[in-house]
Amino acid sequence: MKITGSPVATVSIGAAQTPTVAPAPAAGNAPAALQSDVLQPAAEALAAMPDFDAARVAELRAALARGELPFDPARLAGLIQKFHGGR
């Protein structure tokens, strides 16, 4: 193999440019792309919903009290340990 004196591209090593990343929007301040006419009604409906369905909670409590909803405390404890990384 013969090595010729062909030009070699040089790379200058200097301060690398770091890409700028825009900070995440604060809670309640959706980016402009998400505030479109299509998504605005959905965002408003979601904001108007309660954190939980109180009627459904009452229904499940009543079913549990009547014995219609099975409850396995050992299984619940196992799931809690698994979720929270218990030993």
C-alpha positions in Angstrom: 0.0 0.0 0.0 1.4 3.4 -1.0 0.7 6.4 1.1 0.4 9.6 -1.0 0.5 13.1 0.1 -3.2 13.7 -0.5 -4.7 16.6 1.4 -6.1 15.7 4.8 -9.1 17.5 6.3 -8.1 19.1 9.6 -10.4 19.4 12.6 -9.8 22.3 15.0 -10.5 21.4 18.6 -11.8 24.4 20.5 -14.7 25.3 22.7 -17.5 22.9 21.7 -20.9 24.5 21.2 -23.5 23.2 23.5 -27.0 23.1 22.3 -29.4 25.4 24.2 -32.4 23.8 25.7 -35.4 25.8 26.5 -36.6 25.3 30.1 -39.7 23.2 30.7 -42.9 25.3 31.0 -44.1 25.9 34.5 -47.2 24.0 35.7 -50.3 25.6 34.1 -48.3 27.3 31.4 -48.6 24.9 28.4 -46.4 25.7 25.4 -48.0 27.6 22.6 -48.2 24.5 20.4 -50.5 22.9 23.0 -52.7 25.9 23.2 -54.2 25.3 19.8 -57.9 25.7 19.1 -58.2 21.9 18.9 -56.6 21.2 22.3 -57.9 24.2 24.3 -61.4 22.7 25.0 -59.8 19.4 26.2 -57.4 21.3 28.4 -60.3 23.3 29.9 -62.4 20.2 30.5 -59.4 18.4 32.2 -58.8 21.5 34.4 -62.5 21.5 35.4 -62.5 17.8 36.5 -62.2 17.0 40.2 -59.0 15.2 41.4 -61.0 12.1 42.1 -64.5 10.8 41.5 -66.2 11.0 45.0 -69.3 9.2 43.8 -67.2 6.2 42.6 -65.3 6.2 45.9 -68.5 6.0 47.8 -69.8 3.3 45.6 -66.7 1.2 46.1 -66.7 1.8 49.9 -70.3 0.6 50.1 -69.6 -2.5 48.0 -66.6 -3.3 50.3 -68.8 -2.9 53.4 -71.5 -5.2 51.9 -68.8 -7.8 51.2 -69.4 -7.6 47.4 -65.9 -6.4 46.7 -63.2 -8.9 47.6 -60.4 -7.6 49.8 -57.1 -9.5 50.4 -55.0 -7.6 52.9 -52.0 -9.8 52.3 -52.1 -9.1 48.6 -52.4 -5.4 49.3 -49.5 -5.5 51.6 -47.4 -7.3 49.0 -48.3 -4.8 46.3 -47.4 -1.9 48.6 -44.0 -3.5 49.4 -43.4 -4.2 45.8 -44.3 -0.6 44.8 -42.2 1.1 47.5 -39.3 -1.3 47.2 -39.8 -3.1 50.5 -37.5 -6.0 51.4 
